[in-house]
Amino acid sequence: MKIERVRYRGGRPYIEYWVKNRKYPTRCFGEIRKCKKCGCSYFAPSNNIKKGHGLYCSRSCHIKSQLGKFASGWKGGKTNISGYVYIYQPQHPHVNASGYVAEHRLIIERKIGRYLLLTEVVHHKNGIRDDNREENLTLFTNNEHGSYHHKGRVYIRGQKHQSKYRREYGKTLGEMAKELGISLQGVFYRLKKGEKLCV
């Protein structure tokens, strides 16, 4: 609560506010305290103090005090997301919404001496996502990374792809949909239910 609104009665600080359908303003007594986060003075109502609240001057200061190192679930700034190790670095330009950056990206950035572009990908050579040794990491662009993973595939011009539906029914979903005159999704749901389609 802003300190400008505070008045004193018998040495005790209080604020006044109006309630609908009342003849006189309501008085709320409390204390003048210093915010734990920003250090500014503010008025804390006595009913908030009794509940164990009233430690911060505003909601934004309270939220800031629960982030990063001050959070109750803080585990040293390291977390695991989808098998990748992430490190808490809120000042980094490419952080996620929680203020974390992938450790493998930080290692490559340290090696090359600049921030990685959003179009650059760090590849783990042995396929283990949390093995972030420098010798296990390679830097690719998005296109190079896609080519690296698809280099073993052979594409023969004019040969139809071998989908599981072609192996099972002799036709792809698209071909079945065209013959029956229904949507591709309609064919998919009918096959999922176990219906036998006359194609």
C-alpha positions as CSV (number, residue, x, y, z in Angstrom):
1,M,0.0,0.0,0.0
2,K,1.3,3.5,-0.9
3,I,2.8,5.4,2.0
4,E,1.2,8.7,0.9
5,R,-2.3,7.5,2.1
6,V,-1.0,6.7,5.6
7,R,-2.2,8.7,8.6
8,Y,-1.4,8.4,12.3
9,R,-3.6,8.1,15.4
10,G,-1.9,7.8,18.8
11,G,1.4,6.9,17.0
12,R,-0.2,4.0,15.1
13,P,-0.3,4.2,11.3
14,Y,-3.6,3.6,9.5
15,I,-5.3,4.1,6.2
16,E,-9.0,5.1,5.5
17,Y,-11.2,3.8,2.7
18,W,-14.9,4.1,1.9
19,V,-17.3,1.2,1.8
20,K,-20.6,1.4,-0.1
21,N,-23.6,2.4,2.0
22,R,-21.6,3.4,5.0
23,K,-21.7,6.9,6.6
24,Y,-18.1,7.0,7.8
25,P,-14.8,5.7,6.2
26,T,-13.4,2.5,7.5
27,R,-10.0,2.6,9.2
28,C,-7.4,-0.1,8.7
29,F,-4.4,-0.1,11.2
30,G,-1.1,-1.7,10.4
31,E,2.7,-1.1,10.3
32,I,5.2,0.8,8.1
33,R,7.6,-1.8,6.7
34,K,10.5,-2.1,4.3
35,C,10.1,-4.3,1.2
36,K,12.3,-7.5,1.2
37,K,12.9,-7.2,-2.5
38,C,13.3,-3.5,-3.5
39,G,13.8,-1.9,0.0
40,C,11.1,0.8,-0.3
41,S,8.8,1.7,2.6
42,Y,5.1,0.7,2.4
43,F,2.1,0.2,4.6
44,A,1.2,-3.4,5.6
45,P,-2.3,-3.9,7.1
46,S,-2.4,-5.8,10.5
47,N,-4.7,-8.5,9.2
48,N,-2.1,-9.3,6.4
49,I,0.7,-9.4,9.0
50,K,-1.4,-11.9,11.2
51,K,-1.7,-14.2,8.2
52,G,2.0,-14.1,7.6
53,H,1.8,-11.9,4.5
54,G,2.8,-8.2,4.1
55,L,6.5,-8.8,3.3
56,Y,6.5,-7.1,-0.1
57,C,5.4,-3.6,-1.2
58,S,3.6,-4.9,-4.3
59,R,2.5,-8.1,-6.2
60,S,5.3,-7.6,-8.8
61,C,8.0,-7.6,-6.0
62,H,6.4,-10.7,-4.5
63,I,6.5,-12.5,-7.9
64,K,10.1,-11.4,-8.5
65,S,11.2,-12.8,-5.1
66,Q,9.8,-16.3,-6.1
67,L,11.9,-16.5,-9.4
68,G,15.3,-18.0,-10.0
69,K,17.5,-18.5,-6.9
70,F,14.7,-17.4,-4.6
71,A,12.2,-20.0,-5.8
72,S,11.1,-22.8,-3.4
73,G,12.0,-25.5,-5.9
74,W,15.4,-24.2,-6.8
75,K,17.9,-27.0,-7.6
76,G,21.1,-25.0,-8.4
77,G,19.9,-23.7,-11.8
78,K,20.0,-27.0,-13.7
79,T,16.9,-28.8,-15.1
80,N,16.1,-31.6,-17.5
81,I,13.6,-30.9,-20.3
82,S,12.9,-33.8,-22.8
83,G,16.3,-35.4,-22.0
84,Y,18.3,-32.2,-22.6
85,V,20.1,-30.3,-19.8
86,Y,19.1,-26.7,-19.4
87,I,20.9,-24.0,-17.3
88,Y,19.3,-21.0,-15.7
89,Q,20.7,-17.8,-17.5
90,P,18.0,-15.1,-17.6
91,Q,20.3,-12.6,-19.2
92,H,20.9,-14.8,-22.4
93,P,19.2,-13.4,-25.5
94,H,17.8,-16.9,-26.5
95,V,16.2,-18.0,-23.2
96,N,12.9,-19.9,-22.9
97,A,10.0,-18.5,-21.0
98,S,11.4,-19.7,-17.6
99,G,14.9,-18.2,-18.2
100,Y,16.7,-21.4,-19.1
101,V,19.1,-22.1,-22.0
102,A,20.2,-25.5,-23.4
103,E,23.6,-26.5,-22.0
104,H,24.9,-27.9,-25.3
105,R,24.2,-24.5,-27.0
106,L,26.1,-22.7,-24.2
107,I,29.1,-25.0,-24.7
108,I,29.3,-24.4,-28.4
109,E,28.8,-20.6,-27.9
110,R,31.8,-20.6,-25.5
111,K,33.9,-22.6,-28.0
112,I,33.2,-20.3,-31.1
113,G,33.0,-17.1,-29.0
114,R,29.6,-15.8,-30.1
115,Y,25.8,-16.4,-29.6
116,L,24.3,-19.1,-31.9
117,L,21.7,-18.0,-34.5
118,L,18.2,-19.4,-34.2
119,T,18.8,-21.2,-37.5
120,E,21.8,-23.1,-36.1
121,V,21.4,-26.6,-34.4
122,V,23.8,-28.4,-32.1
123,H,23.9,-32.1,-32.8
124,H,24.9,-34.9,-30.3
125,K,27.1,-37.3,-32.2
126,N,26.4,-40.4,-30.0
127,G,22.6,-39.6,-29.8
128,I,22.6,-39.2,-26.0
129,R,20.9,-35.9,-25.3
130,D,22.5,-35.2,-21.9
131,D,26.1,-36.1,-23.0
132,N,27.3,-32.5,-23.4
133,R,31.1,-33.1,-23.8
134,E,32.6,-30.7,-26.3
135,E,33.9,-33.6,-28.5
136,N,30.4,-35.0,-28.7
137,L,28.8,-31.8,-30.1
138,T,28.7,-30.6,-33.8
139,L,27.3,-27.4,-35.1
140,F,24.9,-27.5,-38.1
141,T,22.5,-25.2,-39.8
142,N,18.9,-26.4,-39.9
143,N,19.3,-27.6,-43.5
144,E,22.6,-29.4,-42.9
145,H,21.1,-31.1,-39.8
146,G,18.1,-32.4,-41.8
147,S,20.4,-33.6,-44.6
148,Y,22.6,-35.4,-42.0
149,H,19.7,-37.4,-40.6
150,H,18.3,-38.3,-44.0
151,K,21.6,-39.2,-45.8
152,G,20.9,-42.9,-45.5
153,R,17.6,-42.8,-47.3
154,V,17.4,-43.6,-51.0
155,Y,14.8,-42.0,-53.1
156,I,14.1,-43.6,-56.5
157,R,12.3,-41.4,-59.0
158,G,8.9,-42.8,-60.1
159,Q,8.8,-45.4,-57.3
160,K,5.8,-45.1,-54.9
161,H,6.6,-44.8,-51.2
162,Q,6.0,-47.9,-49.1
163,S,3.6,-46.7,-46.4
164,K,2.1,-49.2,-43.9
165,Y,-1.3,-48.8,-45.5
166,R,0.2,-49.7,-48.9
167,R,1.8,-52.8,-47.4
168,E,-1.5,-53.8,-45.7
169,Y,-4.2,-52.8,-48.2
170,G,-2.3,-52.3,-51.4
171,K,-3.1,-48.6,-51.5
172,T,-2.3,-45.4,-49.6
173,L,-4.9,-43.5,-47.6
174,G,-5.1,-40.9,-50.4
175,E,-5.9,-43.5,-53.0
176,M,-8.5,-45.1,-50.8
177,A,-10.2,-41.7,-50.1
178,K,-10.3,-40.9,-53.9
179,E,-11.9,-44.3,-54.7
180,L,-14.5,-44.1,-51.9
181,G,-15.2,-40.4,-52.4
182,I,-14.7,-39.4,-48.8
183,S,-12.0,-37.4,-46.9
184,L,-8.6,-38.7,-46.0
185,Q,-9.5,-38.4,-42.3
186,G,-12.7,-40.3,-42.8
187,V,-10.7,-43.3,-44.3
188,F,-8.2,-43.1,-41.4
189,Y,-11.0,-43.2,-38.7
190,R,-12.8,-46.1,-40.4
191,L,-9.6,-48.1,-40.5
192,K,-8.9,-47.2,-36.9
193,K,-12.3,-48.6,-35.9
194,G,-11.6,-51.8,-37.7
195,E,-14.0,-51.4,-40.6
196,K,-13.3,-53.3,-43.8
197,L,-13.3,-51.0,-46.7
198,C,-14.3,-52.3,-50.1
199,V,-11.5,-50.8,-52.2
